[in-house]
Amino acid sequence: MRRKQPPTVPPNPEQLTAFIARQRELLQAERDSDIERTSLLFSKCSPKLLEQRGLALGGLGVASVQLGLGGKSLVELERPTAYHTSPIFPPHTFRPGDLARIEQHVASAAPRKPAKGGKKATGDAGEGGKAVEGVVYRVSDTKIVIAVDGDRGSQDGEDLDLPDRCRVLKLANTVTYDRMDKAIDALERLVLPTDPSSHPAVPRLVEILLGLYPPSAYVAAPDLQYLDPSLNPSQQKAVRAALEAPEISLIHGPPGTGKTHTLVEIIRQLVAKEKKVLVCGASNLAVDNLLERLIPHGIPVTRLGHPARVLQNLQSSTLDAQTAASDESQLAKDVKTDIETTMSALAGKGKARIRGSDRKKMWNEVKELRKEYRKREGGAVKAVMGRAKVVLSTCHGAGSRQLFNSDFDVVIIDEATQALEAVCWIPILKAKKLVLAGDPLQLPPTVLSLDSKSKPKKATANGKGTKDSETKAEPPGAPLEEVTLPESDDEELSNGSDDEDAGGKPAEDKAVEAEPVAPLDTKTEQKENKRICRLRAPHSLEVTLFDRVERMFPRVKKMLTIQYRMHDTICSFPSTTLYRSKLKSHESVATHLLKDLPAVSQEDEFSDIVTVPVVFFDTAGCEFFERSEADGLGGGLDEGSKSNENEAAVVQRWVQKLVQAGVSPGQIAVITPYQAQVTYLTSLLRADMPEIEIGTVDGMQGREKEAVVLSLVRSNDKREVGFLKEKRRLNVAMTRPRRHLCVVGDSETVAQGGPYLKSWMQWLEQNADVRYAGLDDP
């Protein structure tokens, strides 16, 4: 029976102020934690240790300086043979888009404290050049390219004078925080104008997201023809709802349910209606996944962002490539050639180095040429963007200069449950309609400030913090009530059936007139307003926009219910415990096993490996105790990271058995919650099987493999499980495999981690092929 919802009223100005102030406070705490984390590493670590942790690359030389999009200098660095026996970089954490600093190479053990992250400040890098900051543009095994603003790449903008021998340091990237702050500022100006006489036109979408109005009535589309005939009923229902909703629609996509497939259909339908669409994702991988699915349909698309972060086969869709190939760009090519020629001369070293007044004259010439180049290039970029029907970028990328003053009919955000709410506002403020897609029962955004000793305080209407235990940020392992499915889904998806009426419109989507509610005056009414107001200040950044909208307006959400990834046995536990048994296996995957793969052996000696969907190696009683890593393995401050060498040995032997049975290493993933265990497993497996994927559970979110081996690590006398108790992390772990899941862990320790872990251990005992390490060891 559906639970009756209490009447609601819109938030008053004080509540809007408190909401915005809380967002700012949480973002500032996250920014501070990010900068502090990096600063502590740089201040306490020697240059050698920084390299070991992947936060620095030393002994580099400048290979070339070229001109990139926007007039930026692309500084290419490599490991010269004079300093290194191999040109290949050691393991590191540099990725395109990271903020980096090029400075004089430091060989001494004394640590160097860098400039505060996020500021474009530069400083003296020692003899032979000045330090410059930029963004990692491209990374390969032997070269790293840093994009530096041409006129701001060095002190006073005079010259890009780099050291002969330099190193690159990874800094805290605060550009994203700056863009989120700007989005929150823009939101505040819309809904809380400082000038009482001004009344800015607030988009209805913004008003709905802030709880000022309910969503408008659906606009029926009786003539809707699905372009993809393979859509299942739940996918069709989600597509219809997204197209008929005037302002907001949510798509809940559990693992393997074809969320991307559904979004592609929505985008195709919108383009057919001549709508301009901005497609965003919480990660570059999500954006590229959508781009890859859209290209075969011949839709004019443009991908914003660093080309190095885009898959190689998608390069032709990037703004860089399209701009270079456009007719308008021909006007800029001559200027670019002149700039690169002059820059090559300025980059000369030793006797070839140009000095004195000639150098200054050439540098001034470069600055003038850059201005002309940016002007011509800007025209080419504008022309390319004007022709694009669909623009794709990360949520953060939607704040780039290429989209300044751009408006879209619809913005679609994939992986919305992994994105901070503030970063979602960047693209939202550019559109009239919003579609959010994700799974709130998988991992939320990574929030560094949750681990800080000083928790953010509750924001009040005046922006000041007050102590409030109810809004205290919860630790990563704490269960969150808001991730459970709302009651309305029980009726909507009862028995997995479609409940559309004869008219083809969902029964629960009847018209709700969007009428403003009169403000409250009395103290009693104000108290009532607080009790039933839809808008609540979040307790932490883990509360996403998807979570908030789902709680305010549960009927705008449609859940995909048929999964195309997992064997039915693997699917059964998460479906029953997290998705209220709504998640069903498609017949094409319900019974598939490793034995059905072409290269897998059918011999009897491998039958107990390739015919079993779930295997559990129970290490209880074996004294396979974990150990803590005090040296911070994995390139971060992971002093509490755990490893379990005996458990890793069990994993190694089972992986070897899988490979002997004919399963390709490339079809196997070994995952674990702890980075220290990843490091140890890599040392055991990578040499013999370079194709095998080894990583953390968190890093595997959104991906799949034919076989997954999960090492739980935790085994101790105190029966402590740490963040293993986070049910969303376990949900990610157990839903990555297609045909085979092997779990290795101590049931006695893990079962003490709470009701969910206890029920999982019981389920494994009843449904898995249970083996005991030491007795049934592979």
Phi, psi and omega in degrees: 000136183287134179282131181291130180274137178290154177298150182236157176228156181287158177291149176270173182304324179296321180288323175296317178298317180296321179297312181293321178296322179294319178300316180296317182297316180294319179295320179295319178297322179291317177300314181298320180295320180295313181293317181297320180300315179290318182297320179298319179297314184289327183281334186256346186256142174285162178306321180295319181291325176299320177293321179297327180273002175079015183259002179208150172232120186251170178063041184259155175234155180280118179275322180194163172229118182237175181257131179247182180301137180083011179075016181281148174274125178262103183269115181263123182244146180215173178264104182294149179295340179292335183249343188222148177279338180230139178282352184281133179293147170289169178304138181208175183246012181289131178226151176306136182100344178289146174278132185222158180234129175260124180215177178300136178299135180246121182257343184286166181282345181288126181290150177250130179270124185279174173296153182301130184301146174094343178260143181277027179291149176234162182210178180289128180259015182096186181292142175097007177151170182251157178281141177228151177246147179199197182240136177297121184261320182208144179224131172231186180293335187236351182220148172230132183248126180250126177270119183242133176304127187302316185268354182236016184286347180213174186299131179064008178067021186278323189194150173264081187257097186264152179295155175294320178236120187226174174224159179246131179246139177273127182248164174293126182269105183261006179299318179298318178297320179300317181291323177294319178299318180296322179294317178295321177298317179296321177298317180297319180296330179289310190264341180227067182298139181287332179267111182301333182282343180268139180229082181297146179287110181271122178302142181301326178301316179297317180298322180291317181295337177263007176078012180286330178220155169280162177300147179290165179297145177297145175257107187300143176235074185295338181266015182297126176243119181289130181283335179251109183290349184274358180297135177276171185303320181290327176290319177299319180297319179294320178297313181299315181297320180294325181280327183275336181290126181290331185232316191217138176213140178244137176240114178268112183245092175300169184305131173075014185267007176078041179298315179297319177304317180292318180296324178298318177298318179298316180296317179298319179295319180294319178296322178297334178267014178064032176269144175264129192238135172252118182252121182237163176214160178288342181220159175296327179297318179296319179295315180294326178299316178292318179301316180299325180281336183277326186305316181299342182272001175071023179278132177296111183235151174225128182258118176273158177119177180293125180303329181294341180268000181259140179304146187302320182285358180248006185301327183294344180267356182285156179298322178302309183294317181292324177293317180297327183272354184283156178296325182295332184286343181300330181292336183267347187294320181296319180295320180298320179298317179297319180296313183295324178296315180293319180296323178297321178292321180291335182278359181299147181242163176064227182292335181280355183287127177279133187231171172067215185294328179298320180295316180297320179297316180294322180293322176296324178296319178299318181298320178292320178296324178299316180301316180293320181296315181298324179295313181290320180294323179301322177295321179293317179297317180299321180293318179296314181296327179292332181274345185284130174275328180230125176250132181241138177195169169289164178302319178295321181295339179293348177267008181288163184295336180296339182249012177300133178062022177268144178236145180228155176286320184220139169244133178244127180242112176272156184055037182296336179280356175250006183249139173298146180302318183300322181289334177290331180293339180301306177284330184301321182290357179256003189224165179261341185220148186227135171237119177253135179229139179168187179226106181291355179263007169253184190297139178280183176300150174284124183238108182292324186291345176294335181267357182284154183290327180261108181283148176297146178264163181294137179271141177252179184300329180271006176087355181274153182271144174227153180286134180203111183295335183286338181253008180296135181298133182271152177292160184304331183276354185286137178291141181246121183295330187289353181272353179283155182291139179289161183300329185298335180291338180299316180280323183299321186241028181303125180060019178069015184266160177272131185249031177287143180277184186298335181280357179083009181249136180305135184297328185277355185260038178292158187301135171236108183293132182270087179249138178293149179257137182297143179295155181265147184246314186283160179297322180297316180293323178296322177295320178294322179301316180297325184290324188242012178292137181291325187276121178234137176294130184290147178282336177202171179289350177290342176281108185270169176298322178302313179302315186292315179294323179298321179287323181288315186226073186300337184284348178280356182264136174237134184255133173279133192241354181246122181256144186243024185244301196266148165304147186300326179294318179296323183286335193297318184292308178298325179298315183289317189270334184245328186248020176051038177062019178277339184277115183246150180270131175293148184300336181288342182237351189302327184238009184287142184226172178300327182297342180276351177288143187305317187271358185280137183292144178256008182290153185297328183295341179252004185296327180282001178253313189267356180250005183248121181286327182226127176237139178232115174267107182270120181262011180301133179084355182269353182059041175274067189284146176288167170219150181269145178262118182270351185261009174065058180295154173095007175083018179214187179274073184251047184302334180267007182294146186245153172220162181213098188294319180295319178296322178296326178295321177297317178299315181302314182293324179290321177298318178299321177297318179298317180293319177299329180282353177110001177283127180291140176305329178291346178265004184243140171236135173250119185232156182202153180289344191244134180295325179297323178290325175301314181300315182291318178297324178298319179295333180277325193249331192295323184298316182276334183226077183296339183278345184291143179264128180231124182191183179279160176301316183301321181288346182267356183301136180086002184235174182209159175215159178296320179228137179231131176249121185250120177258117184279337173074310192292125177200108184205162181292332182279352181059041177266138182242352178059218184284004174297337182289347179295110186296331179290327176293318177294324178300318176297314184299314188276354180250014177277328185280151174267310188242339188209130175234125175243124180249132177239121182185172180264107184296326182293322177285311186297322183296342180275004184275009179124171183302321183293313179295323179297316179293328178292317178299319178295320179295319178298319179299327184269334189242344181262163170279097186278128177232156184243121181303134182098328178254304179257028182302137180296000000 
